[in-house]
Amino acid sequence: MPENTSPRSPIARWIGTDEAGYGPNLGPLVISTTSWELPAPALEFDLYAVLASAVDRDSSVGGTKLHLADSKQVYSPGRGLASLETSALALLAQTGPIPKTFQELAARLTGEALREGEGEPWLRSESTALPVAASLTEIERHAGALQSACAAAGVRIAALRSDMVETPRFNVECSAAGSKGVVLSRTTLQLLERNWPTDGVPTLATCDKHGGRNQYGALLSEAFGDLFIPRLEESPAISRYKIRSGEIRFQVRAEQYLPTAAASILSKYLREIAMEQFNAFWVARVPGLKPTKGYPEDARRYRKEIAEKQAELRIPDFALWRER
């Protein structure tokens, strides 16, 4: 499918960020951004309304439209991966070919191929073929509808990017920072800075609140290299900052906005496919092993059951187990 292009110069941009995998002990933390070029100021432009022919935030439309909402609404283990996968790959089709393997997906979103000998070894083993659960025909149908709706509305998806923080890096950065909350905030803001536009077009970034954090000024200064970041508002509901050509907002329920919902979907999908890789590696080596999602209680069970094979393969705990 060709890249989504708009015939008009953008009046504004809207960037959304979100994460998946903050709580587990196994597998990577993934943070993503999506960047949308708009023909009107961001907060005056309802993306769900203008893309309504192709997109819905409610799953009750029964697959007739692309389900773009908080990933917790799009995916659950009980419902399976198909809906999340359809949404993620239809989004990726707006900026290039649909990835055919996990490693293509990771390289596409992070901007570089996984390096051998680094990170988690199972992410570099035989690559999971995509799509895993969804119909390629349905993905392409939804991708085409989204592309047509964006073109008609003068909207362009300019960039889809992720940072996949693998377990060894996560442990190093948590040890240095003393807090995984700081790692989440730093990684999010560094990803946002790398993808912040340089052409002066007014830009709004909406991010979900990072736990109970209300103050982000010092972290923004660190990530963006600006000595002074004007604080517009800091409260439990929303924290707002003026930066470069626009504004960054950290707020409760930021996934109500389509750019942030889309980032949530990409993060969750890359994390889930990484866990497909993880489980395939260990299940092939430990007969009868039940797969895991990596969350604490089940992760402890899994760690115990693979311990003998882990020792045999000489895989250190540091590469397997997130200490925070």
C-alpha positions as CSV (number, residue, x, y, z in Angstrom):
1,M,0.0,0.0,0.0
2,P,1.4,3.5,-0.9
3,E,2.4,5.9,1.8
4,N,-0.4,8.1,3.1
5,T,0.2,11.6,1.7
6,S,-1.9,14.8,2.0
7,P,-2.1,17.4,-0.8
8,R,-2.0,20.3,1.7
9,S,0.7,21.7,3.9
10,P,-0.1,21.0,7.6
11,I,-1.5,23.7,9.8
12,A,-0.6,21.7,12.9
13,R,0.7,18.4,14.2
14,W,-0.5,16.1,16.9
15,I,1.8,13.6,18.6
16,G,0.6,10.9,21.0
17,T,2.7,8.8,23.2
18,D,2.0,5.7,25.3
19,E,3.6,2.6,26.8
20,A,3.1,-1.1,27.3
21,G,4.9,-3.5,29.6
22,Y,5.6,-1.2,32.5
23,G,4.5,-3.7,35.1
24,P,5.9,-7.2,34.0
25,N,9.1,-8.9,35.1
26,L,9.6,-10.6,31.8
27,G,9.9,-9.1,28.3
28,P,10.5,-5.5,27.1
29,L,9.0,-2.2,28.0
30,V,7.7,-0.5,24.8
31,I,7.0,3.2,24.3
32,S,5.6,4.5,21.1
33,T,4.7,7.8,19.4
34,T,2.4,8.6,16.5
35,S,2.6,11.9,14.7
36,W,-0.4,13.2,12.7
37,E,-0.3,16.2,10.3
38,L,-3.6,18.2,10.5
39,P,-5.3,20.9,8.4
40,A,-6.4,22.8,11.6
41,P,-5.2,23.4,15.2
42,A,-5.0,20.1,17.1
43,L,-7.5,20.8,19.9
44,E,-10.0,22.2,17.4
45,F,-9.8,19.1,15.2
46,D,-11.7,15.9,16.2
47,L,-9.8,13.1,14.5
48,Y,-12.4,10.5,15.4
49,A,-15.1,12.7,13.8
50,V,-13.3,13.4,10.5
51,L,-12.1,9.8,10.2
52,A,-15.5,8.3,11.2
53,S,-16.0,6.5,7.9
54,A,-13.0,4.3,8.7
55,V,-12.4,4.4,12.4
56,D,-14.3,3.9,15.6
57,R,-13.3,3.9,19.3
58,D,-16.1,1.4,20.1
59,S,-15.7,-2.3,19.3
60,S,-19.5,-2.6,18.9
61,V,-19.2,-1.7,15.2
62,G,-18.3,-5.4,14.8
63,G,-15.2,-5.2,12.6
64,T,-16.8,-2.9,10.0
65,K,-14.4,-0.1,11.1
66,L,-10.9,0.0,12.4
67,H,-11.0,-0.2,16.2
68,L,-8.6,2.6,17.5
69,A,-8.9,3.2,21.2
70,D,-6.8,2.5,24.4
71,S,-5.2,-0.9,23.8
72,K,-6.9,-2.2,27.0
73,Q,-10.2,-1.8,25.1
74,V,-8.9,-3.2,21.8
75,Y,-7.1,-6.2,23.3
76,S,-7.5,-8.8,26.1
77,P,-6.1,-12.3,26.4
78,G,-9.6,-13.7,26.4
79,R,-10.5,-12.0,23.1
80,G,-7.2,-12.8,21.4
81,L,-4.8,-10.8,19.3
82,A,-6.7,-10.4,16.1
83,S,-8.3,-7.0,16.8
84,L,-5.1,-5.4,18.2
85,E,-3.1,-6.9,15.3
86,T,-5.5,-5.6,12.7
87,S,-5.4,-2.1,14.2
88,A,-1.6,-2.0,14.5
89,L,-0.8,-3.3,11.1
90,A,-3.4,-1.1,9.4
91,L,-1.7,1.9,11.0
92,L,1.7,0.7,9.9
93,A,0.4,0.3,6.3
94,Q,-0.1,4.1,6.2
95,T,3.7,4.6,6.2
96,G,5.0,1.7,4.3
97,P,4.6,-2.1,3.6
98,I,3.0,-4.2,6.3
99,P,5.8,-6.0,8.2
100,K,5.9,-9.7,7.6
101,T,7.9,-10.8,10.7
102,F,8.6,-9.7,14.2
103,Q,12.1,-8.5,13.4
104,E,10.7,-6.4,10.4
105,L,8.2,-4.9,12.8
106,A,10.8,-4.1,15.4
107,A,13.1,-2.5,12.9
108,R,10.3,-0.5,11.3
109,L,9.2,1.0,14.6
110,T,12.5,1.5,16.2
111,G,14.3,2.6,13.1
112,E,17.1,0.0,13.3
113,A,17.6,-3.8,13.1
114,L,18.1,-5.8,16.2
115,R,21.8,-6.3,16.8
116,E,23.1,-9.8,17.4
117,G,24.7,-10.4,20.7
118,E,22.7,-7.6,22.4
119,G,19.6,-7.5,24.5
120,E,17.3,-10.5,24.9
121,P,18.5,-13.5,22.8
122,W,15.0,-14.9,22.1
123,L,14.2,-11.7,20.2
124,R,17.0,-12.5,17.8
125,S,16.0,-16.2,17.2
126,E,13.7,-17.4,14.4
127,S,11.3,-14.5,13.7
128,T,7.5,-14.9,14.3
129,A,5.6,-14.5,11.0
130,L,3.0,-11.8,10.8
131,P,0.1,-11.5,11.0
132,V,-0.2,-14.0,13.8
133,A,-4.0,-14.0,14.3
134,A,-5.6,-11.4,12.0
135,S,-6.6,-11.8,8.4
136,L,-4.3,-10.0,6.0
137,T,-7.2,-9.3,3.7
138,E,-9.1,-7.6,6.6
139,I,-5.9,-5.6,7.5
140,E,-5.5,-4.4,3.9
141,R,-9.2,-3.5,3.7
142,H,-9.1,-1.4,6.9
143,A,-5.8,0.1,5.8
144,G,-7.3,1.2,2.5
145,A,-10.3,2.7,4.2
146,L,-8.1,4.6,6.7
147,Q,-5.9,5.9,3.9
148,S,-9.0,7.2,2.0
149,A,-10.5,8.8,5.1
150,C,-7.2,10.6,5.9
151,A,-6.8,11.9,2.3
152,A,-10.4,13.2,2.3
153,A,-9.8,15.0,5.6
154,G,-6.4,16.5,4.7
155,V,-4.8,14.3,7.5
156,R,-1.4,12.6,7.1
157,I,0.2,10.0,9.5
158,A,3.7,11.4,9.4
159,A,5.5,9.0,11.7
160,L,5.1,5.9,13.8
161,R,8.0,5.2,16.2
162,S,8.8,3.1,19.2
163,D,11.6,2.5,21.7
164,M,11.8,-1.2,22.8
165,V,13.6,-1.2,26.1
166,E,14.9,-4.8,26.5
167,T,15.6,-6.4,29.9
168,P,19.3,-5.8,30.1
169,R,19.0,-2.1,29.2
170,F,16.0,-1.8,31.5
171,N,18.0,-3.1,34.5
172,V,21.0,-0.9,33.8
173,E,18.8,2.2,33.5
174,C,16.7,1.4,36.5
175,S,19.9,0.9,38.6
176,A,21.3,4.2,37.5
177,A,18.1,6.1,38.0
178,G,17.0,4.3,41.2
179,S,13.4,4.2,39.9
180,K,11.6,2.6,37.0
181,G,9.2,5.6,36.9
182,V,12.1,7.8,36.0
183,V,13.2,5.4,33.3
184,L,9.7,5.5,31.9
185,S,9.6,9.3,31.8
186,R,13.1,9.7,30.5
187,T,12.6,7.2,27.7
188,T,9.3,8.7,26.7
189,L,10.7,12.2,26.5
190,Q,13.8,11.1,24.7
191,L,11.7,9.4,22.1
192,L,9.5,12.4,21.8
193,E,12.4,14.7,21.4
194,R,13.9,12.6,18.6
195,N,10.6,12.8,16.7
196,W,9.8,16.4,17.4
197,P,9.4,18.4,14.1
198,T,12.0,21.1,13.3
199,D,9.9,23.0,10.7
200,G,8.1,25.3,13.2
201,V,4.7,23.9,12.6
202,P,2.6,24.2,15.8
203,T,2.7,20.8,17.6
204,L,0.7,19.4,20.4
205,A,1.9,16.2,22.3
206,T,-0.5,14.3,24.5
207,C,0.9,11.7,26.9
208,D,-0.8,9.7,29.6
209,K,0.3,10.6,33.2
210,H,3.3,8.6,34.4
211,G,2.0,7.1,37.6
212,G,1.4,9.9,40.2
213,R,4.0,12.3,38.7
214,N,2.8,15.8,38.3
215,Q,6.1,17.6,37.6
216,Y,8.0,17.0,34.4
217,G,9.9,20.2,33.9
218,A,13.3,18.9,34.9
219,L,12.9,15.8,32.8
220,L,11.8,17.8,29.8
221,S,14.9,20.1,30.2
222,E,17.1,17.1,30.3
223,A,15.5,15.4,27.2
224,F,15.1,18.5,25.0
225,G,18.3,20.3,26.1
226,D,16.4,23.5,27.0
227,L,17.5,25.2,30.2
228,F,14.0,26.7,30.8
229,I,10.7,25.0,30.0
230,P,7.7,27.2,30.8
231,R,5.2,25.5,33.0
232,L,1.7,26.3,32.0
233,E,-0.1,24.1,34.5
234,E,0.8,21.3,37.0
235,S,-2.0,19.4,38.7
236,P,-3.2,15.8,39.4
237,A,-5.4,16.0,36.3
238,I,-3.0,17.6,33.8
239,S,0.5,19.0,33.5
240,R,1.2,21.3,30.6
241,Y,4.5,22.8,29.2
242,K,5.4,25.1,26.4
243,I,8.2,23.7,24.3
244,R,9.7,24.7,21.0
245,S,6.9,25.0,18.5
246,G,4.2,23.8,20.7
247,E,3.0,22.2,23.9
248,I,3.3,18.9,25.8
249,R,0.5,17.7,27.9
250,F,0.6,14.9,30.5
251,Q,-3.0,14.1,31.5
252,V,-5.3,11.5,32.9
253,R,-7.0,9.4,30.1
254,A,-4.9,10.8,27.3
255,E,-5.9,7.7,25.3
256,Q,-9.2,9.5,24.6
257,Y,-7.3,11.2,21.8
258,L,-6.7,9.2,18.7
259,P,-2.9,9.9,18.4
260,T,-2.3,8.6,22.0
261,A,-4.7,5.7,21.5
262,A,-2.8,4.7,18.3
263,A,0.5,4.9,20.3
264,S,-1.0,2.6,22.9
265,I,-2.0,0.1,20.2
266,L,1.5,0.1,18.6
267,S,3.2,-0.3,22.0
268,K,1.0,-3.2,23.1
269,Y,1.3,-4.9,19.7
270,L,5.1,-4.8,19.6
271,R,5.2,-6.0,23.2
272,E,2.8,-8.9,22.5
273,I,4.7,-10.1,19.5
274,A,8.0,-9.8,21.5
275,M,6.3,-12.1,24.1
276,E,5.3,-14.5,21.2
277,Q,9.1,-14.7,20.4
278,F,9.9,-15.1,24.1
279,N,7.5,-18.0,24.6
280,A,8.4,-19.7,21.4
281,F,12.0,-19.8,22.4
282,W,11.4,-21.3,25.9
283,V,8.5,-23.6,25.0
284,A,10.6,-25.2,22.3
285,R,13.2,-26.0,24.9
286,V,11.1,-26.9,28.0
287,P,8.4,-29.5,27.1
288,G,5.0,-28.8,28.6
289,L,5.8,-25.2,29.5
290,K,2.8,-23.0,29.6
291,P,3.3,-19.6,28.0
292,T,3.3,-16.4,30.0
293,K,2.5,-12.7,29.6
294,G,5.3,-11.9,32.0
295,Y,3.3,-10.3,34.9
296,P,4.8,-10.8,38.4
297,E,2.9,-13.9,39.8
298,D,3.0,-15.9,36.6
299,A,6.5,-14.7,35.8
300,R,7.8,-16.3,39.0
301,R,6.2,-19.6,38.0
302,Y,7.7,-19.4,34.6
303,R,11.2,-18.4,35.9
304,K,11.2,-21.5,38.2
305,E,10.1,-23.8,35.4
306,I,12.8,-22.6,32.9
307,A,15.6,-22.3,35.5
308,E,17.3,-25.6,34.7
309,K,17.3,-24.9,30.9
310,Q,18.4,-21.3,31.5
311,A,21.4,-22.5,33.5
312,E,22.2,-25.0,30.7
313,L,22.1,-22.3,28.1
314,R,24.2,-20.0,30.3
315,I,21.6,-17.1,30.0
316,P,22.2,-14.7,32.9
317,D,19.3,-13.5,35.1
318,F,20.3,-10.0,34.1
319,A,19.1,-10.7,30.5
320,L,15.9,-12.5,31.6
321,W,14.5,-10.9,34.7
322,R,13.5,-7.3,35.2
323,E,14.6,-6.4,38.8
324,R,11.9,-3.6,39.1
